[in-house]
Amino acid sequence: MAAEDRVTAVAAELAATPTRVLRVGMSPGLGARLARGLEILRQTNSELDVELELELVAMPVLEQLAAIARGEMDMALLRAAPAGEGLRILGLWPEPVVAALPASHPLARRPAVRLRDLADLPLRIPARAWDPLFHDFALGACRAEGFEPRLGRPARDPADTLVEIGNGPPTWALIYADAGSAAGLDAGTAKASVLRLDPPLSACGCLVVSTAKAPDCVQSLGAAFGSNMP
């Protein structure tokens, strides 16, 4: 009965908005998790005749968080935990992080690489203005290994970054493992290698909503979007 009440809370909140549009922000590469969560919401709310229309909001992370706090966005799926007034953050799943470097580099022949072994190469990560969460996460991981990374040109899309790393001066990047897998190693990216880190490194995948959202609704959203991926 408690589960049914939570489903009803989600349906009531969605139905209370005239357009019934779910405005969502997310980190790159989380499309499969978003689609799975939406399908779970549709299935659990099917008998209540509530339709979900998705609107993906493309804007820098800090702007997404401000929009959620103001009630202008419903939620965001992010790959690192933010903080901010008016926000509720639910850590839902682990996000493994890997290193990308040129396939021709000697370190690329290893099954795994240590962060400090890459200290001499420029690091490609998103600019802090675009994605402060991952920017700070990457710098913190390097500093925890005892070095200050030398930053190269900012990175954004993982697939584009792999192409640039494989076809330019030696650099390296930290990327999320599933984003690297989604990018693939086709003809454009085959000159880059993606390696496990030793010791392993992971961030926390999070659901971010407004503190004004009903607790039962938040719980149901967390259950839907935090479900294990196949």
Steps between C-alpha positions, in 0.01 A plus 500: 500500500790734572635439149157574355486826697838605360385427144189707562716785632704504179187491286332776699801728473536444128129541439501826697711666233283615206739383229609175671852560364793352690790745461826313557869582490773238497868430459609372156458126444213441744234461231454126561447553874255782434302292249485203737382717789230664289374159388479389864299813583268439205442138602434579866264785409322335205172441682487866606489633144796733551709574190863603520637736241878543520683827444879475523653827618850565363689748715812506721473306824486803729212644299318166521533502879376858528201419278411199717520708818268762339251232395562555127635145450370178654825310548850426378705183473864584570819301530639680804333627814432875506402721791277802516218668683156376400634171361453142612764255381454123495811292430364207299772312311881478463660653190838336416758736351771398252798662330528566126837555332658453156520135393861564396605604851706235691256508792217397268639145490421448868173342618465783753679825579562706812401865497843618611659319202315750277616810686738612222226515236245784467161402643184559293191557718192723461546868580383582851249750361330218305518208744642605839400170661717278281772766467543511878463122530783441250733754664426354842580147381836613362586695813414199713766312301757766584524720189349811348395420142610718211175594328468484123223634280155449658308188398125457461356210298678166580493376139650824370762492776605147402544610138710799605715294738568243228587757236698769677792562737510260798231584756272301726146530632286371781162384373216291635532136402157466341543828311821360354325175408217691334752697297647174372833452326406537135725630223496848652589398855715188448819703559396551864506242778271486803660344809383400845650694790705343779367544761148522352332839502128570503263789552144498634208510256231726643140607463457871575158649577363802683456481877141610435418171327282264703706232685293210361547635148877528555510142628320370192725697265803363681372144464435547127824673402723313741395158372780267394586521131500175297 
